Amino acid sequence: MILAGDVGGTKTLLGLFEQAQPRPSQRHLFRYSTTDFSSFADQLDAFARDVGGMPRLDAIALGVAGPIVGRVARLTNRDWVVDADKIANQTGAPVTLLNDLEAMAYSVEVLTHDEQIVLQAGNPLPAGNAALVAAGTGLGEAALHRIGGRLVAAPSEAGHADFAARSEQEWALAQMLTRLHGRASVEHVLSGPGLVNLHRFTHDGGGCPAVDGVAPADQPAAITAAGIERRCDRCGEALGLFVSIYGAEAGNLALRYMATGGVYVAGGIAPKLRERMTDGRFLRAFRSKGRLSDLTGGVPVQLVLNERTALLGAAMLASRRAGS
């Protein structure tokens, strides 16, 4: 039996899996609000109670939303430390920590057809690199290098890189973000809090019935619903900006990593914007790269619908560590 986890700033998913091919078989899954616990160790204790006692584990792999140094991970959007050695002592099993985007990367080659949508078929090169971008509570990006016939993830903190404005409107957005945050990062736009920033921008800082009185944590969902349901034109404008900037950033990844094997768009937000993601504006921004537009026009692009890819990828890695 293996334990896999997706430890995020908003929620944590923990699951028990049995080793199987082509991917591990899920036996138990529990979701925990990160804000309800003071530490990951407390979450792990809750999970043990929920499954009726922790079974003997052959391996543990945890995808963590934050940088990892040695055997310790620190969540970017939560004041938590996840220590692999302490977890190993707590469970008696070998523990691997990996960045959440790195965990997602281990899932892409075992995703089923119904877990993804082709945004651009392109001309995939079997020996080519790939890339992964995922907007959720934060923004994560990873290069997937093709080594020995297998995609190997190189984690990054690229979501905290500078936001690159492409138009006068986006330059005005960058100026607003700089006033608010001291600088404008890509994550300030492409994330749940980024949607709130875009809403503030399209509403000129004014009120909106869609979000007035809504708790901050629930505002991204409220903005998304109001835009999709056409209850607020400016919420719809915020969604349009989000999708276009998302496409531009995904295209940047294709260029940075020469991702001729494909770009995967994952995370919790994109599937909820499926109609907007497939109406053409994402791909127009993805392809619009001047002299290299022919290159990005040939890169396959997949919209990943499975919102548990980090958990699946962590289970894939744990299975490898256990010798499956």
C-alpha positions as CSV (number, residue, x, y, z in Angstrom):
1,M,0.0,0.0,0.0
2,I,1.2,3.5,-0.8
3,L,0.2,6.9,0.5
4,A,0.1,9.9,-1.8
5,G,-0.7,13.5,-1.0
6,D,-1.3,16.9,-2.6
7,V,-0.5,19.5,0.1
8,G,-1.7,22.9,-0.9
9,G,-2.2,26.3,0.6
10,T,-6.0,25.9,0.6
11,K,-6.6,22.2,0.8
12,T,-4.8,18.9,1.2
13,L,-5.8,15.6,-0.5
14,L,-4.5,12.4,1.0
15,G,-5.1,9.0,-0.5
16,L,-4.2,5.3,-0.1
17,F,-3.4,3.5,-3.3
18,E,-2.6,-0.1,-4.3
19,Q,0.1,-0.6,-6.8
20,A,-1.3,-1.4,-10.3
21,Q,-0.5,-0.7,-14.0
22,P,-0.6,1.6,-15.8
23,R,-1.4,3.7,-12.7
24,P,-2.1,3.0,-9.0
25,S,-5.6,2.1,-7.9
26,Q,-7.2,4.5,-5.4
27,R,-8.7,2.9,-2.3
28,H,-9.3,5.8,0.1
29,L,-9.3,9.6,-0.5
30,F,-9.9,12.4,2.0
31,R,-9.9,16.1,1.6
32,Y,-8.8,18.5,4.4
33,S,-9.0,22.2,4.6
34,T,-5.4,23.4,5.3
35,T,-6.7,26.3,7.5
36,D,-8.4,23.8,9.8
37,F,-5.0,22.3,11.0
38,S,-1.9,23.8,12.6
39,S,0.5,21.4,10.8
40,F,0.7,18.6,8.3
41,A,1.4,16.1,11.1
42,D,-2.1,16.9,12.5
43,Q,-3.6,16.3,9.1
44,L,-1.8,13.0,8.8
45,D,-3.2,12.0,12.3
46,A,-6.7,12.9,11.1
47,F,-6.2,10.8,8.0
48,A,-5.1,7.8,10.0
49,R,-8.3,8.1,12.1
50,D,-10.5,8.5,9.0
51,V,-9.1,5.3,7.4
52,G,-9.5,3.3,10.6
53,G,-5.8,3.2,11.4
54,M,-2.8,3.7,9.1
55,P,-1.9,0.5,7.3
56,R,1.7,-0.7,6.7
57,L,3.0,1.6,3.9
58,D,5.6,0.7,1.3
59,A,6.2,4.3,0.3
60,I,4.9,7.9,0.7
61,A,5.1,10.7,-1.9
62,L,3.8,14.2,-1.2
63,G,3.4,17.0,-3.7
64,V,3.8,20.2,-1.9
65,A,2.8,23.7,-3.1
66,G,6.1,25.3,-2.3
67,P,9.9,25.1,-2.7
68,I,11.7,22.0,-1.4
69,V,15.2,22.3,0.1
70,G,16.8,18.9,1.0
71,R,14.2,17.0,2.9
72,V,12.0,20.0,3.9
73,A,9.3,21.8,2.1
74,R,7.8,25.2,2.9
75,L,4.3,26.1,1.6
76,T,4.4,29.3,-0.4
77,N,0.9,30.5,0.6
78,R,0.7,29.0,4.2
79,D,3.1,29.2,7.1
80,W,3.8,25.4,7.1
81,V,6.8,23.2,7.0
82,V,6.6,19.6,5.8
83,D,9.6,17.6,7.0
84,A,10.1,14.2,5.2
85,D,12.2,12.7,8.1
86,K,9.6,13.5,10.7
87,I,6.9,12.0,8.5
88,A,9.0,8.9,8.0
89,N,9.4,8.6,11.8
90,Q,5.7,9.1,12.2
91,T,4.7,6.4,9.7
92,G,7.7,4.1,9.4
93,A,7.7,4.4,5.6
94,P,10.2,6.0,3.2
95,V,9.0,9.5,2.2
96,T,9.6,11.5,-0.9
97,L,8.7,15.2,-1.1
98,L,8.3,17.0,-4.5
99,N,7.0,20.3,-5.7
100,D,3.3,20.1,-6.6
101,L,4.0,20.8,-10.2
102,E,6.6,18.1,-10.3
103,A,4.0,15.8,-8.9
104,M,1.5,16.8,-11.6
105,A,4.2,16.1,-14.2
106,Y,4.4,12.4,-13.2
107,S,0.7,12.1,-14.1
108,V,0.6,13.5,-17.6
109,E,1.6,10.3,-19.4
110,V,-1.1,8.2,-17.8
111,L,-4.0,10.6,-18.2
112,T,-6.9,9.0,-20.0
113,H,-8.6,10.6,-23.0
114,D,-11.6,11.7,-21.0
115,E,-9.3,13.5,-18.5
116,Q,-8.1,16.1,-21.1
117,I,-9.2,18.2,-24.0
118,V,-7.1,18.9,-27.1
119,L,-6.9,22.7,-27.4
120,Q,-4.4,22.4,-30.3
121,A,-3.4,19.1,-31.9
122,G,-0.2,20.6,-33.3
123,N,2.6,18.4,-34.6
124,P,4.0,16.5,-31.5
125,L,7.6,15.4,-31.6
126,P,7.9,12.1,-29.7
127,A,11.4,13.0,-28.5
128,G,10.5,16.5,-27.6
129,N,10.3,18.2,-24.2
130,A,7.0,19.2,-22.7
131,A,5.8,21.8,-20.2
132,L,3.1,22.1,-17.5
133,V,1.3,25.2,-16.2
134,A,-1.3,25.2,-13.5
135,A,-3.3,28.1,-12.0
136,G,-5.1,27.5,-8.7
137,T,-4.4,29.1,-5.3
138,G,-1.1,30.1,-6.8
139,L,0.6,29.6,-10.2
140,G,2.9,26.7,-10.8
141,E,5.1,25.9,-13.8
142,A,7.4,23.0,-14.7
143,A,9.6,21.9,-17.6
144,L,9.3,18.3,-18.5
145,H,12.6,17.1,-20.1
146,R,12.6,14.0,-22.2
147,I,15.3,11.8,-20.7
148,G,15.7,8.2,-21.7
149,G,12.3,8.2,-23.3
150,R,10.5,9.4,-20.2
151,L,9.4,12.9,-19.2
152,V,11.3,14.1,-16.1
153,A,10.1,17.2,-14.3
154,A,12.2,20.2,-13.4
155,P,10.3,22.1,-10.7
156,S,10.4,25.9,-10.6
157,E,9.0,28.9,-8.9
158,A,8.3,30.6,-12.2
159,G,4.9,31.7,-11.1
160,H,6.7,34.4,-9.1
161,A,8.5,35.7,-12.1
162,D,7.6,39.2,-13.5
163,F,4.3,39.7,-15.3
164,A,5.0,40.8,-18.9
165,A,2.3,43.2,-20.3
166,R,1.5,42.9,-24.0
167,S,-0.8,45.9,-24.5
168,E,-1.7,49.3,-23.1
169,Q,-4.5,47.7,-21.1
170,E,-2.1,45.1,-19.6
171,W,0.4,47.8,-18.8
172,A,-2.2,49.6,-16.9
173,L,-2.9,46.3,-15.1
174,A,0.8,45.9,-14.3
175,Q,0.9,49.5,-12.9
176,M,-2.1,48.7,-10.6
177,L,-0.4,45.5,-9.4
178,T,2.8,47.3,-8.7
179,R,0.9,49.9,-6.6
180,L,-0.8,47.1,-4.6
181,H,2.1,44.6,-4.2
182,G,5.3,46.5,-4.9
183,R,5.8,44.5,-8.1
184,A,3.7,42.6,-10.7
185,S,4.3,38.9,-10.8
186,V,2.5,36.4,-13.1
187,E,0.9,34.8,-10.1
188,H,-0.7,38.2,-9.2
189,V,-2.8,37.6,-12.4
190,L,-3.0,33.8,-13.0
191,S,-4.3,32.4,-9.7
192,G,-7.4,32.6,-7.5
193,P,-6.2,35.9,-5.9
194,G,-5.2,36.9,-9.4
195,L,-8.8,36.7,-10.5
196,V,-9.7,39.1,-7.7
197,N,-7.0,41.5,-8.9
198,L,-8.4,41.3,-12.4
199,H,-11.9,42.0,-11.0
200,R,-10.5,45.0,-9.1
201,F,-8.9,46.2,-12.4
202,T,-12.0,45.8,-14.6
203,H,-14.2,47.4,-12.0
204,D,-11.8,50.3,-11.4
205,G,-11.7,49.4,-7.8
206,G,-15.4,49.8,-7.4
207,G,-18.1,47.5,-6.0
208,C,-19.9,44.6,-7.7
209,P,-23.0,42.8,-6.5
210,A,-21.3,39.5,-7.5
211,V,-18.7,39.8,-4.8
212,D,-19.9,42.5,-2.3
213,G,-20.1,40.8,1.1
214,V,-18.5,37.6,-0.2
215,A,-15.6,36.2,2.0
216,P,-12.2,36.7,0.3
217,A,-11.6,33.0,-0.1
218,D,-14.8,32.6,-2.0
219,Q,-14.5,35.7,-4.3
220,P,-12.7,33.9,-7.2
221,A,-15.5,31.4,-7.5
222,A,-18.1,34.2,-7.3
223,I,-16.3,36.2,-10.0
224,T,-16.1,33.1,-12.2
225,A,-19.8,32.3,-11.8
226,A,-20.9,35.9,-12.5
227,G,-18.8,36.0,-15.6
228,I,-19.8,32.6,-17.0
229,E,-23.5,33.3,-16.2
230,R,-23.3,36.7,-17.8
231,R,-24.6,38.5,-14.7
232,C,-21.8,41.0,-14.8
233,D,-20.1,42.2,-18.0
234,R,-17.0,43.4,-16.1
235,C,-16.6,40.0,-14.4
236,G,-16.8,38.5,-17.9
237,E,-14.1,41.0,-19.0
238,A,-11.9,39.8,-16.0
239,L,-12.3,36.2,-17.2
240,G,-11.4,37.1,-20.7
241,L,-8.2,38.9,-19.6
242,F,-7.4,35.9,-17.4
243,V,-7.7,33.4,-20.3
244,S,-5.8,35.6,-22.7
245,I,-2.9,36.1,-20.3
246,Y,-3.0,32.4,-19.4
247,G,-2.6,31.6,-23.1
248,A,0.3,34.1,-23.5
249,E,2.1,32.6,-20.5
250,A,1.6,29.0,-21.7
251,G,3.1,30.1,-25.1
252,N,6.1,31.6,-23.2
253,L,6.6,28.2,-21.6
254,A,6.5,26.5,-25.0
255,L,9.3,28.8,-26.1
256,R,11.4,28.7,-22.9
257,Y,11.5,24.9,-22.8
258,M,11.1,24.1,-26.5
259,A,8.1,22.1,-25.5
260,T,7.6,20.4,-28.9
261,G,6.2,17.4,-27.1
262,G,3.3,19.4,-25.7
263,V,2.1,21.9,-23.2
264,Y,-0.3,20.8,-20.5
265,V,-2.7,23.3,-18.8
266,A,-3.8,22.0,-15.4
267,G,-4.9,23.2,-12.0
268,G,-8.2,23.9,-10.5
269,I,-9.3,27.1,-12.4
270,A,-9.0,26.1,-16.1
271,P,-11.6,23.3,-16.1
272,K,-14.1,25.7,-14.6
273,L,-13.4,28.1,-17.5
274,R,-13.8,25.4,-20.1
275,E,-16.0,27.4,-22.4
276,R,-13.7,30.4,-22.3
277,M,-10.6,28.2,-22.7
278,T,-11.9,26.7,-25.9
279,D,-13.4,29.8,-27.6
280,G,-10.1,30.7,-29.3
281,R,-8.7,33.5,-27.2
282,F,-6.4,31.2,-25.3
283,L,-4.9,29.8,-28.4
284,R,-4.6,33.2,-30.1
285,A,-2.5,34.4,-27.2
286,F,-0.5,31.2,-27.1
287,R,0.4,31.4,-30.8
288,S,1.1,35.1,-31.0
289,K,4.9,35.1,-30.7
290,G,6.1,37.1,-33.6
291,R,8.6,35.4,-35.7
292,L,8.2,32.2,-33.7
293,S,4.4,32.0,-34.1
294,D,4.9,29.0,-36.5
295,L,6.7,27.2,-33.7
296,T,4.0,27.7,-31.1
297,G,1.4,27.0,-33.7
298,G,2.8,23.5,-34.0
299,V,3.0,22.7,-30.2
300,P,0.3,20.4,-28.9
301,V,-1.8,21.9,-26.1
302,Q,-3.9,19.9,-23.7
303,L,-6.4,21.2,-21.2
304,V,-6.3,18.8,-18.2
305,L,-9.7,18.2,-16.7
306,N,-8.6,16.0,-13.9
307,E,-8.1,18.3,-10.9
308,R,-6.3,15.6,-8.9
309,T,-3.2,15.3,-11.1
310,A,-0.8,16.2,-8.3
311,L,-2.3,13.4,-6.2
312,L,-2.1,11.0,-9.1
313,G,1.4,12.0,-9.9
314,A,2.5,11.6,-6.3
315,A,1.0,8.1,-6.3
316,M,2.8,7.3,-9.5
317,L,6.1,8.3,-7.9
318,A,5.4,6.5,-4.7
319,S,4.6,3.3,-6.7
320,R,8.0,3.6,-8.4
321,R,9.7,4.0,-5.1
322,A,7.9,1.0,-3.8
323,G,9.2,-1.0,-6.7
324,S,6.1,-1.4,-8.9
